[in-house]
Amino acid sequence: MANILIIGACGQIGTELTKKLRAVYGTNAVIASDVRKGDPDFVASGPFEVVNALDYNQVEHVIEKYNVEDVYLMAALLSATAEKNPAFAWDLNMNSLFHVLNLAKGGKIKKIFWPSSIAVFGPTTPKQNTPQYTIMEPSTVYGISKQSGERWCEYYHNIYGVDVRSIRYPGLISWSTPPGGGTTDYAVDIYHKALENGSYTCFLSEETRLPMMYMDDAIRATVEIMQAPAESISIRSSYNLSAMDFTPAEVAEAIQREIPDFTIGYEPDFRQKIADSWPQSIDDSSARADWGWQHEFNLESMTKDMLIHLESLKHEN
């Protein structure tokens, strides 16, 4: 079994992905890395290296040290955070990708996973059942960088034969890691606040519908697309991926079925404009046809699972 490197392993997705890949392939086969050490228990749980994704030589050194063949590039500045620091967001989101693409082009690694996002779409994109191929005019720094990254991934595959695979994540919801600066983070924070104080003030309006996915499904999709035979991957830019879509009001109602006294208020901020530029629902039929994608969680089952896990975490602490 070839070794795997995760760049950006201490982030919201990277932490979960590291645990899953180690469960599948063995602890020592999966090297976690980030620009700094995160949670001490996580860092001590298996091989860990401090790596700056913007330093080509550092990335190359770790790949050679561990005989890495597959790289999962999870390092990125997310939508809301990127708007506050556009130049750094572009630098991190783009140049980290060029580093791994060029390492693959040079034969140093065999396979790359790079996540894209629904942020590649924009205000002119069809909102409902957004097609795989459609108008893409992103209006955020994050979206611009992800759309550009998709084009480069496809280019490196077509011109240099690089085996790069990607999915456009919708909003992701997890009980085990804190929000990472995204526009969909309300759907994580709302569960924490429901248990902590029985109320939540949402930074999006109550009828803002967005595509969402439970982290368990997102991690499974990430592993499955990398396990799929190369001939079944027909899209080398990035696959649409979907599970559910809902509004803040609908999440609140799902929580109220479990916690009847829960209340919610709304104070939209700058993230509302970002959310309004994104799709409301996604057509992911290509992923389902090509590599057999199937989601498992809907709003009801996710809400139950989130509250059970967060409740148990509260008692542990």
N, C-alpha and C positions, 0 to 999 in steps of 0.2 A: 504494500500500500504506500503510495506516494504521500509525502507530507503536505500539509495545508497551512497557509499563512493567512491570518485575518488582520488586516490593517484597519485601525479604528475599532479595536475590540472592546474598548471600555464604553462605547456609546450605547444608546438605547437598543438598537438592533444588534450591534456587535456582541454585547454581553450574552444575549439569548442565543445568538448563532453559535458562539464559541461553545456553550454548554451542549447544544444539540449536536454539533459536529463531533465533539469529543465523545458523546454517548454513542454515536454511530461508528466512528472510525478509531476510537481509542484516544486517551488523554495525550499521550506523547506524540501522536501524529498531527496534532493541531496546535500550531504556534500562535498565541495571541500577541498582538502588538498594539501600542498606542503611543502618542507623543509624550504622555506621562503616565505614571502608574495610577490606577484607579483604586477601587475597593481592595483592601489588603487580602481578604479571603479569596476574591476572584483572581488576583495576581498570583497568589500562592497555589491556585488549584491546578496548575499545569505550566508548560513552557510559556514564558512571557519575555518579550523584548521591548525596550523603549526605542521606538522608531518614529522619526519625523517623516510623514508621507511625502513631504516636499523635498526630501533629500534623497536623490536617486541612489547615491552611493550607499546610504544606510539601508535602503530597501534591498538593493542588490546584495549587500553583505549578508543580510539575514536569510535571503533566499538561498545563497550559496552555502551558508553555515548549516542550514537544516535540510538541504537537498529538497527544497520546496518545488512542487509541480503545479499546485492549484492556489491561486490568490483570490481572496474575497476582499475587495476594496470598499470598506464601509465608512472611511473617513470623509466627512463633508460638513459644511456649514449649512444648517437647515433654513427654511424659508424666512421666518420672522427674524432670526439672528442675522442672516445674510443681508437683510435690508439695512441693518445698522452699520455694516462694514463691507460694502460691495466689492472693493478691490481685493481684500483678503479672501472673501468668499469665492471670487472668480479664480484667484491664484490656487487656493486649496482644492476646489472642486475640479478644476481643469488639469492642473499640472500633476497632481497625484495620479490622475488617470493616464496622462501621457507616459509617466514613468513605467507603469505596469504594462501598458500597451507596447512600449518600446522594448521592455524586457522580454515580453512574449515574442515580439518580432525577431529579436536576437536569439531566440531559442533557449532562453534562461528558464522560462516557465511554459507550461502546456495549456493551461486553462484559466480564464478570468471570470469572476462574477463581479459585476458593477451595477449597483442599483440606480435606476432612474425613478421618476416620480410623476404623479398627476400634475405636478407644477409645470410640466412641459406644455400643457395646454394653456389657453388664455381666454380672454373675454370673447373672442370671435369663434371659439371652438363650440360645436354643438353641445349643449349642456346635458341632455338626456341620452343615455346609452351611447356615450362617446365612442366612435368607431376606433379601431386599431390605426387606420390611416385616415387622417382628417387635417383640418386647419390647425396649425400649431404656431401661435404668436404669443409666447409667454410674456408676462408683464412684470415679472420679478427677477431679481438677480439669480436666485436659486433655479428658477425655471429656465432662464436663458442658459445657465451653465449646464443643466441637465439635458436640454435639447441639443446643445452643441456636443456634449459628450456622446449622445446617441449617434449623432452623425459620424463622429470619429470612430466609435466602436464598429459601426457598419463598414466604414472605410478600411480600417485595419483588417477586418475579416475579408473583405472583397479583394483588397490589393495584396495583403501579406499573409492571408490564410490564418490570422489569429483566431483562436477559439474563444471568443468572448460572448458571454451570455448575460442578459439583463431583463429585469422586470420593472414596470412602473408601479411602485408602491402607492397605494392609497394612504389615507390617514391610518396610522398604526396605534393600537391600544394594548398596553401591557400593564400587569400588576406588579412586576418585579423590578422594573427600572423606571426612574423618574423621567418626566418629559424632557425633550432635548432642544427646545426652541422652535418648534413647528407650529403652524397655524391650526392644525387639528388637535393640539395638545389639550384643549378643553375636555375632550372625550376621555382623557386619562385623569386629569385633575378632578373632574366632577365626581368620580367614584371615591377618591381620597377624601374630598370635602364632605361627601355624603356621610361617611363614617365618622369623620373627625368632629364636625359641628352641625350636621343635618341640613346645611344649606350651601348654595354655591352661586357666585355671580359670574356669569358667562361673558367672555369677551367677543362672542359672536351673537347675532340676533337669533331669536328663537326658531325662525323658519329657514335657517341656512342649512341646506341639504348638501352633504358631501359624501363621497365614497369612503368607506372605512373597512378595516380588517383587524381581527384579533391577532395578536402577535404570534400565537401558536400556528395559525394558518400561514402567516407571512414567512415564518422560519421554515415551515415544511415546504412551501413553494420554492424557497431559495435552494434548499437541499435537492428537491426533486428536479429542478431545471438543470442543475449541475450534474445530476446522475443520469439524465436523459442521453441517449445516443446522439452523437453530433448530427446525424442525418435527419433526426426528427425536429431539429431546431431550424425553422425556416425563416425566422425573424432575427436579425443580428443587430438591429437598433435597440429596441426594447419592447417586451410584451405588455399589453394591457393586462391588469390583474384586478379581480374584483371578488368581493364576498357579500357586502351589504352596503346600504346607504341610509342615512338617517339625519334628523335635525336635532339640535340641542333639546328642543321640547320633547321629542320622542325618546331621547335617552333619559330625560328627567322622568317621564311616565314609566319607563321600564324600571328605573330605580325605585319609584314610588310604589310599585307593585311588591317590592321587597322591603322597602323602608317607607311606610305610609306617610310619615311626618316630614319627609324631605321636601325642601322648598328651593326654588331657583329664581334668580333675577338676571337681568340682561343689561350690560353696559358695553356695547360694541366699541372696539378701539381700532387702531390702524390695521389689525389683522383681518377686519371685516372686508376691506377692499381686496386683500389677497384672496380670501375665501370666495368672494363674488366672481373672481376671474377663473375659478376652477370648475370642472364638471360636477354634476350632481349624481350621475350614475355612469357606469363604465361597461362597455361591451368587451368581455374577455374571451370570446369564443375561439380566438386563435390559440390561446394558451391551453384551453380545454381540449381542442382538437389535436394540437401538435404533441403535447407531452402529458396529457391526461390530467390537467389541473382540476381539482374539486375542493371547494371550501367546506369546512365542517361547522363553523360557528355563525349563528345569526345574532341579532341584538339581544334576544331573550336569553339564549344560552350563554352568551358572552357576559351579560350583566350578572347572572347567577355566579359564574365562575370568578369574575373579578371580585365580587363582594366576599365570596368565601375565602379567597386567597388573601385579600387585604385584611379581613377580619382576623385570620390566623396570624398574619404578620404583626398586627397590632398587639396581639396577646404575647407573641414572642418577645416583643420589645418592651 
